[in-house]
Amino acid sequence: MTSVSKRQPIAVVKVGGDVLQGEIERSGIAANVKDLVDANWRVILLHGGGPQVNELQEKHGLTPNKVAGRRITSEADLLVVKQAICGEVNVSLAQELQHVGVNAFACNGASGKLITATKRPPRVMSGAGDKPIDFGEVGDVTSVNAELLDNLTELGLVPVIATLGVEADSGRIFNINADTTVVQIARALKADLLLLTTAIGAIYHDLSQEDTRIAQVNAEQAKALIDDGVIQGGMIPKVEEALSVLADGVKNIAIVGPQIKGAFLDVATGKGDKGTRISLK
């Protein structure tokens, strides 16, 4: 009788641009991903690059323009986004992984139509008045090429994806939101683990007090923490997007700091006490 090999578990990791600014964090991501790969996990990374885009915009004489925490992207801005996240962040992250022996495959959402998108229509944004906002060259994800990602990981590669999307018919490129996109990748792949990395590394009642870390939060608790202002800023969409995918079968989700040794594998195996785990109930 032919034995059936056990399916390798899949981990999807979102890497924020803020995490990639420090050497400790960059090397920590590489070491933590290697831990998962060595433990027979298939891993996919999606990264943004907000701080790097801001810095390059300023060098080009452009002013970053955000409304309700979302970047408005002109055609000139999009060129800078491509340069920063594909030309700088994507290559640098792949280099860190290759340095520790992880066979990273640097790419972006347009590569092989990994992530297709359509232009985001103007919309009214909370906290930005009652007029619809046109975000310019920003897209909403319409599909994820799960088969291609599956095939890449089956070859032993770790896809490192820059957050660009491509319109399926025209080939038009869009800037896309990393927090929203990583959830759609996890959903499409039926991932076993979704990790949202941040420099902070967890949710805290008081950021200045390390012992106020919240080890686990469910949907009801998260809403209360948002209403009370404990969860705020860029952490809000991370938590909301994570909660949205829990009902679709991705049961293991956590916010972690990549600078913490062994953090990814600890969350994957249910051991240790790092970061903030997110659950439905």
Backbone as CSV, one residue per row, in Angstrom:
resi,resn,N_x,N_y,N_z,CA_x,CA_y,CA_z,C_x,C_y,C_z
1,MET,0.848,-1.190,0.000,0.000,0.000,0.000,0.892,1.252,0.000
2,THR,0.499,2.223,-0.849,1.269,3.474,-0.910,0.860,4.382,0.235
3,SER,1.842,4.888,0.976,1.531,5.772,2.093,1.214,7.170,1.587
4,VAL,0.286,7.840,2.264,-0.086,9.204,1.911,0.698,10.159,2.801
5,SER,1.459,11.046,2.164,2.261,11.979,2.952,1.365,13.016,3.606
6,LYS,1.721,13.400,4.794,0.951,14.390,5.531,1.155,15.775,4.920
7,ARG,0.069,16.511,4.773,0.124,17.859,4.194,0.963,18.772,5.084
8,GLN,1.875,19.503,4.455,2.658,20.480,5.211,1.761,21.658,5.589
9,PRO,1.811,22.098,6.833,1.003,23.255,7.226,1.511,24.527,6.554
10,ILE,0.608,25.490,6.389,0.921,26.744,5.710,0.832,27.904,6.688
11,ALA,1.867,28.734,6.704,1.876,29.961,7.503,1.955,31.153,6.566
12,VAL,1.078,32.129,6.789,1.113,33.380,6.036,1.529,34.481,7.006
13,VAL,2.536,35.245,6.626,3.119,36.246,7.521,3.048,37.618,6.866
14,LYS,2.469,38.583,7.579,2.451,39.967,7.098,3.571,40.732,7.792
15,VAL,4.420,41.371,6.993,5.549,42.121,7.516,5.327,43.602,7.210
16,GLY,5.208,44.423,8.241,5.013,45.849,8.048,6.321,46.552,7.750
17,GLY,6.219,47.676,7.038,7.418,48.440,6.720,8.138,48.949,7.944
18,ASP,7.387,49.199,9.038,8.015,49.685,10.266,8.952,48.638,10.853
19,VAL,8.581,47.372,10.700,9.400,46.279,11.227,10.735,46.192,10.495
20,LEU,10.720,46.556,9.220,11.906,46.378,8.395,12.922,47.506,8.526
21,GLN,12.624,48.494,9.367,13.545,49.617,9.516,14.723,49.313,10.441
22,GLY,14.568,48.319,11.329,15.624,48.007,12.281,16.331,46.708,11.953
23,GLU,17.639,46.679,12.155,18.432,45.487,11.849,18.009,44.306,12.715
24,ILE,17.702,44.558,13.992,17.285,43.473,14.885,15.989,42.849,14.390
25,GLU,15.052,43.715,13.941,13.768,43.211,13.452,13.942,42.444,12.132
26,ARG,14.754,42.983,11.229,14.959,42.313,9.934,15.596,40.939,10.116
27,SER,16.639,40.884,10.927,17.282,39.584,11.158,16.366,38.662,11.945
28,GLY,15.521,39.253,12.807,14.566,38.454,13.573,13.520,37.797,12.689
29,ILE,13.042,38.514,11.677,12.100,37.922,10.726,12.741,36.726,10.046
30,ALA,13.952,36.910,9.566,14.632,35.824,8.864,14.811,34.596,9.759
31,ALA,15.250,34.820,10.999,15.469,33.702,11.927,14.157,33.000,12.263
32,ASN,13.088,33.781,12.469,11.800,33.195,12.810,11.193,32.420,11.641
33,VAL,11.353,32.945,10.431,10.864,32.212,9.252,11.648,30.918,9.075
34,LYS,12.956,30.975,9.298,13.772,29.758,9.187,13.309,28.709,10.196
35,ASP,12.931,29.132,11.396,12.403,28.191,12.385,11.199,27.425,11.825
36,LEU,10.290,28.158,11.177,9.098,27.515,10.608,9.463,26.571,9.460
37,VAL,10.346,27.036,8.575,10.755,26.202,7.443,11.443,24.928,7.929
38,ASP,12.311,25.072,8.922,13.012,23.900,9.470,12.054,22.938,10.157
39,ALA,10.904,23.465,10.616,9.892,22.616,11.259,8.878,22.086,10.244
40,ASN,9.223,22.198,8.946,8.427,21.626,7.860,7.160,22.417,7.548
41,TRP,7.184,23.714,7.812,6.082,24.591,7.420,6.375,25.184,6.052
42,ARG,5.318,25.365,5.277,5.400,26.192,4.074,5.048,27.613,4.488
43,VAL,5.830,28.584,4.013,5.681,29.961,4.489,5.533,30.920,3.306
44,ILE,4.624,31.875,3.463,4.429,32.941,2.480,4.484,34.270,3.215
45,LEU,5.282,35.204,2.722,5.392,36.530,3.331,4.764,37.574,2.413
46,LEU,4.021,38.474,3.003,3.521,39.650,2.299,4.012,40.872,3.059
47,HIS,4.554,41.851,2.354,5.078,43.019,3.066,4.596,44.315,2.439
48,GLY,4.538,45.333,3.300,4.277,46.693,2.858,5.583,47.459,2.817
49,GLY,5.503,48.741,3.147,6.698,49.575,3.147,6.359,51.041,3.306
50,GLY,5.366,51.320,4.154,4.908,52.691,4.345,6.007,53.691,4.675
51,PRO,6.829,53.432,5.698,7.887,54.386,6.041,8.897,54.593,4.908
52,GLN,9.196,53.507,4.188,10.148,53.607,3.084,9.554,54.422,1.931
53,VAL,8.255,54.263,1.688,7.586,55.054,0.656,7.599,56.534,1.046
54,ASN,7.271,56.814,2.304,7.274,58.212,2.781,8.634,58.868,2.575
55,GLU,9.672,58.132,2.945,11.032,58.678,2.841,11.408,58.971,1.397
56,LEU,11.042,58.054,0.491,11.391,58.252,-0.919,10.533,59.355,-1.551
57,GLN,9.282,59.465,-1.110,8.444,60.564,-1.593,9.085,61.912,-1.275
58,GLU,9.567,62.042,-0.054,10.178,63.307,0.356,11.426,63.610,-0.470
59,LYS,12.197,62.590,-0.808,13.380,62.790,-1.647,13.000,63.264,-3.046
60,HIS,11.815,62.851,-3.505,11.329,63.252,-4.830,10.504,64.537,-4.771
61,GLY,10.422,65.149,-3.594,9.668,66.385,-3.463,8.168,66.189,-3.411
62,LEU,7.731,64.972,-3.060,6.318,64.666,-2.950,5.916,64.624,-1.482
63,THR,4.685,64.986,-1.210,4.182,64.980,0.166,3.242,63.802,0.372
64,PRO,3.539,62.902,1.323,2.610,61.801,1.605,1.231,62.342,1.952
65,ASN,0.208,61.735,1.389,-1.162,62.207,1.569,-2.021,61.056,2.070
66,LYS,-2.466,61.138,3.317,-3.298,60.083,3.890,-4.599,60.666,4.404
67,VAL,-5.662,59.909,4.227,-6.972,60.273,4.757,-7.489,59.078,5.531
68,ALA,-7.871,59.312,6.797,-8.367,58.235,7.664,-7.386,57.064,7.699
69,GLY,-6.089,57.384,7.702,-5.061,56.354,7.803,-4.763,55.618,6.512
70,ARG,-5.428,55.992,5.411,-5.226,55.315,4.122,-4.503,56.248,3.163
71,ARG,-3.542,55.712,2.423,-2.722,56.516,1.522,-3.467,56.808,0.219
72,ILE,-3.533,58.104,-0.141,-3.992,58.490,-1.465,-2.783,58.425,-2.389
73,THR,-2.924,57.725,-3.521,-1.793,57.439,-4.393,-2.019,58.043,-5.778
74,SER,-1.286,59.104,-6.080,-1.328,59.691,-7.419,-0.466,58.841,-8.352
75,GLU,-0.460,59.174,-9.644,0.390,58.434,-10.577,1.864,58.601,-10.214
76,ALA,2.240,59.824,-9.803,3.627,60.059,-9.382,3.947,59.281,-8.106
77,ASP,2.974,59.223,-7.192,3.166,58.467,-5.956,3.335,56.981,-6.243
78,LEU,2.562,56.469,-7.202,2.622,55.040,-7.515,4.010,54.646,-8.001
79,LEU,4.638,55.513,-8.781,5.993,55.227,-9.237,6.934,55.075,-8.046
80,VAL,6.770,55.937,-7.051,7.600,55.874,-5.848,7.276,54.614,-5.040
81,VAL,5.987,54.264,-4.951,5.583,53.034,-4.256,6.277,51.830,-4.883
82,LYS,6.265,51.747,-6.197,6.934,50.637,-6.892,8.418,50.599,-6.550
83,GLN,9.055,51.773,-6.608,10.500,51.836,-6.342,10.824,51.430,-4.910
84,ALA,10.013,51.894,-3.963,10.318,51.647,-2.550,10.030,50.208,-2.140
85,ILE,8.834,49.710,-2.462,8.494,48.384,-1.937,9.048,47.248,-2.779
86,CYS,9.181,47.467,-4.100,9.750,46.410,-4.948,11.273,46.533,-5.066
87,GLY,11.749,47.764,-5.267,13.170,47.953,-5.485,14.009,47.953,-4.231
88,GLU,13.397,48.312,-3.102,14.151,48.384,-1.844,13.721,47.295,-0.866
89,VAL,12.477,47.371,-0.404,12.033,46.487,0.680,12.014,45.031,0.246
90,ASN,11.460,44.758,-0.922,11.325,43.376,-1.393,12.674,42.691,-1.524
91,VAL,13.614,43.378,-2.144,14.948,42.799,-2.351,15.680,42.620,-1.021
92,SER,15.576,43.624,-0.153,16.276,43.555,1.131,15.756,42.420,2.006
93,LEU,14.424,42.224,1.999,13.840,41.150,2.806,14.253,39.786,2.256
94,ALA,14.241,39.646,0.929,14.691,38.386,0.328,16.156,38.125,0.655
95,GLN,16.965,39.185,0.664,18.389,39.048,0.989,18.582,38.543,2.417
96,GLU,17.800,39.085,3.362,17.895,38.642,4.759,17.574,37.155,4.873
97,LEU,16.560,36.719,4.152,16.159,35.312,4.215,17.202,34.403,3.574
98,GLN,17.722,34.824,2.416,18.756,34.013,1.765,19.986,33.884,2.659
99,HIS,20.285,34.927,3.414,21.465,34.932,4.286,21.402,33.828,5.338
100,VAL,20.176,33.484,5.799,20.048,32.436,6.822,19.689,31.080,6.217
101,GLY,19.700,31.003,4.875,19.462,29.717,4.235,18.029,29.443,3.849
102,VAL,17.179,30.467,3.846,15.785,30.315,3.393,15.725,30.736,1.929
103,ASN,15.210,29.867,1.067,15.215,30.143,-0.368,14.042,31.048,-0.742
104,ALA,14.235,32.346,-0.538,13.191,33.342,-0.770,13.007,33.602,-2.258
105,PHE,11.739,33.790,-2.653,11.387,34.105,-4.039,10.758,35.492,-4.050
106,ALA,11.555,36.513,-4.372,11.075,37.891,-4.344,10.153,38.154,-5.531
107,CYS,8.976,38.732,-5.258,7.998,38.968,-6.315,7.031,40.048,-5.851
108,ASN,6.025,40.329,-6.653,4.976,41.255,-6.256,3.647,40.733,-6.762
109,GLY,2.570,41.417,-6.415,1.243,40.911,-6.764,0.977,40.788,-8.237
110,ALA,1.742,41.536,-9.075,1.573,41.438,-10.524,2.277,40.212,-11.100
111,SER,3.217,39.632,-10.360,3.975,38.464,-10.835,3.034,37.272,-10.982
112,GLY,2.876,36.816,-12.212,1.995,35.673,-12.424,0.554,35.928,-12.016
113,LYS,0.172,37.217,-11.976,-1.167,37.605,-11.494,-1.448,36.978,-10.126
114,LEU,-0.438,37.070,-9.239,-0.622,36.538,-7.889,-1.791,37.210,-7.185
115,ILE,-1.907,38.535,-7.373,-2.989,39.286,-6.716,-3.622,40.193,-7.760
116,THR,-4.866,39.910,-8.119,-5.566,40.786,-9.050,-6.408,41.780,-8.260
117,ALA,-6.602,42.935,-8.867,-7.302,44.013,-8.169,-8.044,44.881,-9.168
118,THR,-8.953,45.674,-8.656,-9.662,46.661,-9.459,-9.611,47.991,-8.738
119,LYS,-9.705,49.087,-9.470,-9.588,50.405,-8.846,-10.656,50.605,-7.786
120,ARG,-10.225,51.094,-6.638,-11.151,51.375,-5.539,-12.031,52.566,-5.916
121,PRO,-13.343,52.398,-5.858,-14.214,53.535,-6.164,-14.177,54.564,-5.041
122,PRO,-14.468,55.839,-5.341,-14.528,56.843,-4.274,-15.511,56.408,-3.192
123,ARG,-15.138,56.651,-1.941,-16.004,56.235,-0.838,-15.883,57.206,0.333
124,VAL,-16.950,57.274,1.100,-16.955,58.089,2.309,-16.193,57.338,3.388
125,MET,-15.246,58.021,4.026,-14.420,57.389,5.042,-14.757,57.961,6.413
126,SER,-14.839,57.080,7.396,-15.112,57.508,8.762,-14.040,58.486,9.231
127,GLY,-14.486,59.632,9.752,-13.551,60.631,10.261,-12.994,61.550,9.200
128,ALA,-13.488,61.423,7.949,-12.962,62.249,6.859,-14.066,63.055,6.177
129,GLY,-15.138,63.351,6.910,-16.223,64.146,6.340,-17.226,63.302,5.585
130,ASP,-18.149,63.975,4.896,-19.233,63.248,4.239,-19.084,63.167,2.724
131,LYS,-17.932,63.621,2.190,-17.705,63.547,0.756,-16.871,62.311,0.419
132,PRO,-17.224,61.616,-0.673,-16.436,60.445,-1.075,-14.988,60.819,-1.401
133,ILE,-14.062,59.978,-0.984,-12.631,60.195,-1.219,-12.175,59.316,-2.383
134,ASP,-11.524,59.935,-3.368,-10.919,59.180,-4.470,-9.463,58.896,-4.081
135,PHE,-9.130,57.625,-3.912,-7.794,57.253,-3.456,-6.795,57.128,-4.598
136,GLY,-7.209,57.438,-5.821,-6.275,57.427,-6.937,-5.901,56.022,-7.376
137,GLU,-4.594,55.766,-7.462,-4.094,54.479,-7.987,-4.061,53.407,-6.893
138,VAL,-5.182,53.267,-6.216,-5.328,52.282,-5.147,-6.367,51.261,-5.580
139,GLY,-6.068,50.002,-5.359,-6.972,48.937,-5.788,-7.519,48.114,-4.643
140,ASP,-8.649,47.487,-4.901,-9.227,46.503,-3.994,-8.986,45.126,-4.590
141,VAL,-8.540,44.188,-3.772,-8.193,42.847,-4.248,-9.444,42.103,-4.703
142,THR,-9.364,41.500,-5.884,-10.480,40.701,-6.401,-10.188,39.208,-6.371
143,SER,-8.902,38.822,-6.441,-8.582,37.391,-6.359,-7.119,37.180,-5.991
144,VAL,-6.847,35.996,-5.471,-5.491,35.564,-5.118,-5.214,34.270,-5.867
145,ASN,-4.070,34.177,-6.520,-3.705,32.979,-7.274,-3.137,31.928,-6.310
146,ALA,-4.054,31.262,-5.628,-3.650,30.291,-4.602,-2.899,29.113,-5.209
147,GLU,-3.265,28.712,-6.415,-2.601,27.573,-7.056,-1.127,27.864,-7.304
148,LEU,-0.832,29.068,-7.789,0.558,29.433,-8.036,1.346,29.497,-6.732
149,LEU,0.761,30.083,-5.694,1.443,30.144,-4.401,1.680,28.743,-3.856
150,ASP,0.690,27.868,-4.013,0.846,26.474,-3.591,2.023,25.824,-4.309
151,ASN,2.088,26.027,-5.618,3.154,25.410,-6.418,4.530,25.943,-6.031
152,LEU,4.615,27.243,-5.787,5.904,27.824,-5.385,6.388,27.233,-4.060
153,THR,5.473,27.130,-3.109,5.881,26.585,-1.807,6.186,25.093,-1.889
154,GLU,5.500,24.385,-2.783,5.793,22.959,-2.973,7.209,22.756,-3.514
155,LEU,7.716,23.750,-4.216,9.083,23.686,-4.740,10.125,24.041,-3.677
156,GLY,9.664,24.348,-2.466,10.581,24.700,-1.384,10.928,26.171,-1.341
157,LEU,10.208,26.986,-2.109,10.449,28.426,-2.123,9.578,29.125,-1.087
158,VAL,10.050,30.253,-0.600,9.263,31.111,0.291,8.939,32.392,-0.482
159,PRO,7.710,32.516,-1.009,7.350,33.741,-1.729,7.402,34.950,-0.803
160,VAL,8.053,36.016,-1.268,8.125,37.286,-0.548,7.439,38.305,-1.455
161,ILE,6.210,38.675,-1.110,5.345,39.413,-2.031,5.223,40.877,-1.625
162,ALA,5.559,41.772,-2.545,5.346,43.206,-2.339,3.893,43.538,-2.660
163,THR,3.304,44.451,-1.879,1.869,44.705,-1.977,1.491,45.607,-3.154
164,LEU,1.522,45.004,-4.328,0.952,45.598,-5.524,-0.076,44.627,-6.071
165,GLY,-1.103,45.161,-6.717,-2.086,44.325,-7.389,-2.118,44.671,-8.860
166,VAL,-2.634,43.763,-9.678,-2.695,43.994,-11.116,-4.126,43.766,-11.601
167,GLU,-4.588,44.638,-12.483,-5.912,44.445,-13.074,-5.807,43.329,-14.099
168,ALA,-6.695,42.355,-14.020,-6.566,41.121,-14.795,-6.506,41.367,-16.293
169,ASP,-7.359,42.234,-16.825,-7.435,42.424,-18.276,-6.451,43.456,-18.799
170,SER,-6.339,44.589,-18.118,-5.530,45.700,-18.638,-4.068,45.641,-18.229
171,GLY,-3.757,44.933,-17.141,-2.395,44.920,-16.615,-2.063,46.154,-15.801
172,ARG,-3.059,46.977,-15.512,-2.845,48.194,-14.732,-2.429,47.836,-13.306
173,ILE,-1.451,48.544,-12.771,-0.919,48.256,-11.435,-1.569,49.174,-10.403
174,PHE,-1.865,48.610,-9.241,-2.447,49.378,-8.148,-1.645,49.179,-6.867
175,ASN,-1.641,50.207,-6.050,-1.190,50.092,-4.664,-2.329,49.441,-3.888
176,ILE,-2.036,48.449,-3.078,-3.083,47.758,-2.327,-2.725,47.698,-0.849
177,ASN,-3.738,47.530,-0.015,-3.536,47.528,1.433,-3.033,46.171,1.914
178,ALA,-1.939,46.187,2.661,-1.312,44.932,3.082,-2.149,44.175,4.109
179,ASP,-2.756,44.879,5.068,-3.528,44.200,6.105,-4.726,43.464,5.507
180,THR,-5.401,44.114,4.564,-6.541,43.478,3.903,-6.091,42.309,3.038
181,THR,-5.000,42.514,2.300,-4.533,41.512,1.341,-4.031,40.248,2.013
182,VAL,-3.295,40.386,3.114,-2.732,39.194,3.756,-3.838,38.280,4.263
183,VAL,-4.938,38.881,4.699,-6.078,38.081,5.152,-6.679,37.309,3.980
184,GLN,-6.746,37.947,2.815,-7.305,37.262,1.649,-6.393,36.138,1.168
185,ILE,-5.078,36.332,1.308,-4.152,35.252,0.975,-4.345,34.078,1.931
186,ALA,-4.435,34.366,3.224,-4.637,33.309,4.222,-5.943,32.566,3.971
187,ARG,-6.979,33.312,3.614,-8.282,32.705,3.336,-8.215,31.809,2.095
188,ALA,-7.591,32.315,1.020,-7.522,31.566,-0.235,-6.735,30.271,-0.089
189,LEU,-5.699,30.300,0.758,-4.844,29.124,0.945,-5.310,28.215,2.079
190,LYS,-6.371,28.653,2.776,-6.822,27.917,3.969,-5.628,27.699,4.907
191,ALA,-4.934,28.786,5.181,-3.699,28.725,5.962,-3.954,28.211,7.374
192,ASP,-2.966,27.549,7.919,-3.047,27.039,9.292,-2.648,28.109,10.300
193,LEU,-1.921,29.123,9.840,-1.392,30.144,10.741,-1.298,31.475,10.008
194,LEU,-1.765,32.532,10.662,-1.616,33.892,10.144,-0.916,34.721,11.204
195,LEU,0.235,35.280,10.834,1.016,36.092,11.757,1.077,37.525,11.247
196,LEU,0.729,38.465,12.108,0.799,39.884,11.787,1.934,40.472,12.614
197,THR,3.035,40.792,11.975,4.197,41.262,12.724,4.170,42.782,12.856
198,THR,4.523,43.245,14.026,4.647,44.681,14.292,5.861,44.914,15.176
199,ALA,6.386,46.120,15.131,7.522,46.454,15.989,7.125,46.385,17.461
200,ILE,5.863,46.700,17.754,5.368,46.649,19.139,5.258,45.208,19.604
201,GLY,4.777,44.331,18.716,4.789,42.904,18.999,3.606,42.333,19.731
202,ALA,2.632,43.164,20.103,1.463,42.666,20.829,0.500,43.833,21.037
203,ILE,-0.642,43.541,21.639,-1.569,44.578,22.091,-1.335,44.771,23.588
204,TYR,-1.232,46.032,24.003,-0.997,46.357,25.412,-2.097,47.288,25.929
205,HIS,-2.438,47.104,27.189,-3.319,48.088,27.829,-2.603,49.436,27.940
206,ASP,-1.287,49.369,28.192,-0.468,50.571,28.307,0.875,50.275,27.644
207,LEU,1.147,50.932,26.521,2.356,50.642,25.757,3.634,50.882,26.553
208,SER,3.554,51.722,27.553,4.754,52.024,28.343,5.013,50.978,29.429
209,GLN,4.067,50.058,29.607,4.193,49.028,30.649,4.177,47.635,30.014
210,GLU,5.340,46.994,29.954,5.444,45.699,29.279,4.557,44.635,29.915
211,ASP,4.314,44.749,31.226,3.520,43.724,31.905,2.012,43.882,31.670
212,THR,1.610,44.847,30.812,0.189,45.007,30.497,-0.169,44.349,29.160
213,ARG,0.739,43.526,28.630,0.473,42.821,27.376,-0.801,41.983,27.486
214,ILE,-1.617,42.026,26.451,-2.847,41.224,26.395,-2.526,39.948,25.634
215,ALA,-2.558,38.831,26.329,-2.116,37.566,25.749,-3.095,37.024,24.714
216,GLN,-4.388,37.254,24.929,-5.396,36.748,23.995,-6.586,37.692,23.983
217,VAL,-7.195,37.837,22.803,-8.359,38.702,22.673,-9.355,38.047,21.714
218,ASN,-10.643,38.101,22.063,-11.674,37.580,21.163,-12.428,38.746,20.532
219,ALA,-13.414,38.422,19.703,-14.117,39.452,18.941,-14.790,40.478,19.849
220,GLU,-15.479,40.010,20.867,-16.187,40.924,21.772,-15.203,41.809,22.536
221,GLN,-14.132,41.214,23.029,-13.125,41.978,23.768,-12.436,42.999,22.865
222,ALA,-12.171,42.596,21.606,-11.502,43.498,20.674,-12.338,44.741,20.412
223,LYS,-13.640,44.548,20.231,-14.525,45.696,19.987,-14.495,46.659,21.183
224,ALA,-14.520,46.094,22.381,-14.482,46.930,23.582,-13.158,47.680,23.686
225,LEU,-12.060,47.012,23.344,-10.742,47.648,23.417,-10.609,48.759,22.377
226,ILE,-11.248,48.588,21.213,-11.250,49.640,20.194,-12.079,50.826,20.682
227,ASP,-13.259,50.525,21.220,-14.137,51.593,21.727,-13.475,52.379,22.852
228,ASP,-12.676,51.690,23.667,-12.010,52.338,24.812,-10.701,53.027,24.422
229,GLY,-10.294,52.874,23.153,-9.070,53.518,22.700,-7.801,52.777,23.042
230,VAL,-7.926,51.543,23.552,-6.737,50.739,23.854,-6.117,50.246,22.547
231,ILE,-6.965,49.688,21.674,-6.530,49.351,20.323,-6.801,50.579,19.464
232,GLN,-5.749,51.122,18.847,-5.925,52.367,18.101,-4.984,52.401,16.905
233,GLY,-5.170,53.427,16.062,-4.302,53.632,14.913,-4.267,52.435,13.980
234,GLY,-3.054,52.095,13.528,-2.890,51.014,12.567,-3.196,49.640,13.110
235,MET,-3.315,49.520,14.450,-3.643,48.218,15.035,-5.120,47.854,14.800
236,ILE,-5.973,48.862,14.626,-7.408,48.601,14.432,-7.667,47.754,13.180
237,PRO,-7.189,48.172,11.984,-7.460,47.330,10.813,-6.832,45.950,10.906
238,LYS,-5.675,45.836,11.569,-5.057,44.518,11.723,-5.980,43.568,12.477
239,VAL,-6.506,44.051,13.606,-7.374,43.210,14.437,-8.695,42.918,13.720
240,GLU,-9.282,43.939,13.101,-10.558,43.746,12.411,-10.429,42.766,11.252
241,GLU,-9.359,42.881,10.484,-9.157,41.959,9.367,-8.905,40.541,9.875
242,ALA,-8.150,40.409,10.953,-7.886,39.087,11.524,-9.176,38.413,11.967
243,LEU,-10.038,39.168,12.619,-11.307,38.610,13.080,-12.177,38.159,11.901
244,SER,-12.076,38.867,10.776,-12.913,38.535,9.625,-12.570,37.179,9.024
245,VAL,-11.314,36.746,9.153,-10.896,35.495,8.528,-11.019,34.293,9.464
246,LEU,-11.215,34.541,10.755,-11.330,33.423,11.702,-12.498,32.510,11.366
247,ALA,-13.589,33.110,10.913,-14.780,32.315,10.595,-14.587,31.470,9.343
248,ASP,-13.525,31.745,8.572,-13.288,31.007,7.327,-12.272,29.890,7.484
249,GLY,-11.955,29.538,8.698,-11.122,28.364,8.918,-9.684,28.611,9.291
250,VAL,-9.232,29.875,9.304,-7.870,30.167,9.763,-7.949,30.366,11.271
251,LYS,-7.647,29.334,12.014,-7.927,29.330,13.451,-6.810,29.895,14.323
252,ASN,-5.602,29.933,13.790,-4.464,30.345,14.604,-3.920,31.666,14.081
253,ILE,-4.219,32.758,14.784,-3.814,34.091,14.360,-3.171,34.804,15.542
254,ALA,-2.098,35.528,15.251,-1.440,36.253,16.346,-0.731,37.491,15.824
255,ILE,-0.644,38.487,16.692,0.196,39.662,16.473,1.480,39.417,17.253
256,VAL,2.625,39.460,16.567,3.893,39.129,17.221,4.985,40.104,16.783
257,GLY,6.041,40.159,17.580,7.215,40.943,17.237,8.302,40.026,16.702
258,PRO,8.785,40.265,15.498,9.785,39.368,14.908,11.134,39.417,15.605
259,GLN,11.352,40.451,16.417,12.626,40.552,17.130,12.713,39.569,18.295
260,ILE,11.578,38.931,18.611,11.546,37.977,19.719,11.940,36.597,19.207
261,LYS,13.005,36.052,19.716,13.529,34.767,19.257,12.499,33.654,19.478
262,GLY,12.245,32.878,18.432,11.351,31.731,18.533,9.876,32.067,18.566
263,ALA,9.504,33.342,18.332,8.108,33.754,18.475,7.186,33.054,17.481
264,PHE,7.616,32.943,16.219,6.744,32.372,15.200,6.439,30.905,15.494
265,LEU,7.489,30.142,15.806,7.297,28.715,16.052,6.508,28.481,17.330
266,ASP,6.706,29.322,18.339,5.938,29.199,19.579,4.443,29.356,19.314
267,VAL,4.082,30.357,18.510,2.662,30.544,18.174,2.163,29.369,17.344
268,ALA,2.972,28.912,16.407,2.578,27.809,15.523,2.286,26.530,16.299
269,THR,3.054,26.296,17.344,2.913,25.053,18.110,2.055,25.219,19.362
270,GLY,1.591,26.453,19.601,0.757,26.688,20.780,1.551,26.740,22.068
271,LYS,2.866,26.873,21.953,3.714,26.932,23.144,4.129,28.369,23.417
272,GLY,4.773,28.563,24.533,5.304,29.881,24.852,4.208,30.878,25.191
273,ASP,4.616,32.095,25.419,3.670,33.143,25.829,4.162,34.461,25.239
274,LYS,4.002,34.591,23.915,4.489,35.764,23.224,3.378,36.364,22.364
275,GLY,3.413,37.682,22.191,2.459,38.355,21.330,1.044,38.341,21.861
276,THR,0.094,38.579,20.958,-1.332,38.538,21.295,-2.035,37.604,20.328
277,ARG,-2.658,36.576,20.839,-3.410,35.638,20.002,-4.839,36.152,19.847
278,ILE,-5.400,35.935,18.661,-6.733,36.447,18.343,-7.673,35.281,18.072
279,SER,-8.834,35.291,18.726,-9.792,34.199,18.573,-11.195,34.764,18.418
280,LEU,-12.124,33.935,17.942,-13.506,34.379,17.778,-14.219,34.512,19.127
281,LYS,-13.964,33.516,20.019,-14.676,33.499,21.309,-13.693,33.407,22.472
